[in-house]
Amino acid sequence: MQFDDAQKDAVRRWVAEGCSLADIQKRLSNEFKLSVTFLDLRFMILDLGLKIKEQAKTTSPGLALGNNPTARTAQAAEGFEPETAGGVSVTLDRVMKPGAVVSGTVRFSDGVSASWLLDQLGRLALDARKPNYRPSPQDLEAFQSELRNLLQSRGF
């Protein structure tokens, strides 16, 4: 989809104001009578080099997400950041697993990796590569917090 300069300038202004992708979609529709898909808008935001600001959101009932400021989010879409003591790294898959709204991988503080997915009903599934593995409660809380932060930063 092609956008003219006025539309691009408006999007830049709205991103600077802290609007979400949904807000920008509505404004494009209201002000320019332009129906834009989420994906087209996301591509335009990336092409313009803009970053959507994180907004405080309530979590869905399917996830009881904690808040752990010591946990870290891997911003790359592949691989993990170098670990620090007590760190949990979370990534998103470039191609989502079948049946998943979003999916990715997590590396817990003890070095064990697992794949995760969130389905359409908000259920979180975790599959560790180590048989009978159970992460510590602190790691689970850090994982949930980092997952929430990662998804919010990506517009979910």
N, C-alpha and C positions, 0 to 999 in steps of 0.2 A: 504494500500500500504506500502511496506517495503522499507526503504532507507538504503543504506550502509553508512559506516562511512565517506567516502570521500564526499558523497552527503550532509550528515548532516553538516560536517565541512564547506563545500562551502556555505550552507544556513546560517550558523552562521556568516560567514565572510560577506556575502551580506547584512544581516540584520544590522550588525555593520556599514556597509558602508552607510546605510540609504535607501536601495532599497525597492521599494514597492512590494506587492505580485505579481503584474503583471510582474515586472522586474525579480523577482526571477523565476517565471514560464518560462519566455523566456530564462533565463540563464540556467535553468535545461534542457530545450529542446536543446539549442545550444551546451552546453558543455558536457552533459551526454546523449543526445538523449533520454531524458526521458519526456514523456507527463504526466503532473500532473494536476489533477483537482484543482480548487480553494479550494474546501473543504478539499481535502487530504493535500494540502500545509498548509492550515490554521491549521489543526490538528497537523501537524508536528511542526509548529511554537509553538503551545501551549505545545506540548509534550516536546520540547526542552527548554521551559521556556523563550522564546524570546518574545520581544515586537517590533512590527513594529513602527518605528518613524513616527510621524505626518509630513506630507509634505504640503506645501502651495499648495492649489488647487483652481481652479476657480470654482464657483458654477454653477449649471445648470440653464438654463433660466427659468425653472419651479419654482425655489425658489429664491426669493429676500432676501437673508440672510444678516442680519446686523452683527455687531460686538459689543458685550457687555462684557467687561472684568469682570463685577461684577456678571454675571450669573454663575451658577454652573451646572456641569453635574453629574448625578448619574452614577457611573461606574458599579454598580451592574446591573445584568440583571433582577432583580425583586426588588420591593419595592423602597422607596425613601430615600434619605439622609435626615437627620434632616434639617429643613428649617432655613434659616437665614433671617433677614429682607431684603425684596426686592429680595429674591432668587427664581429662577425657576429651577425645577428639571425635567430632561428628562431621560426616560429609554427606552430600546428596549425590545420587546416581544421575548421570547424564540421561540415561534411558531408564524409565521407571519399570519396576518389576510388574508382571501381569497381575491385575487385580488390586494394584496399589495406586493411591492418589499420589503419594510420594514414597521414596525409598532411598536407602543409602547404607553407609557403614558407620560403625562406631569402634573406637579403640579405647578400652577402659584403662584405668591407671595401672593395672597389673600387666598390661601388654596384650591381653586377650582381645581379639577382634571378633565382631559379630555383624551380621547384616540385620537391618531393620526395615519395616515398612509400616505405613499408616494406610488403612483401607478406607473405603467410602463411608463406613459407619463410625469412623474415628477410633477404631481399635488399633492398638500398637502391637506389632509382633516383633520379637527379637529372636534371632537364630545365631547362637554362638558357634564358632568353628571347633570349639573344644567340647567334647561330650559331657553332659551333665553340669555344665558351667553355670554358676549363679553369681552375677556381679554383686559387690557389696551394696548395702543400702545407700551409702554416700555416693558411689559411682552411678547408681540408678538415678538418684536425685540430680547429679551433675549432668548426666546424659539427657534427662528430660528438660532441664533448664537450657542446655546448649541446643537441643533440638528445637525448642520453642524459639530461641533467638535466631537460629539459622533460618527457620521457616519464615519468621517475620521479616527478616532481612531480604528474603527472596520473594516477598509479596504474597505469601500464603496466609 
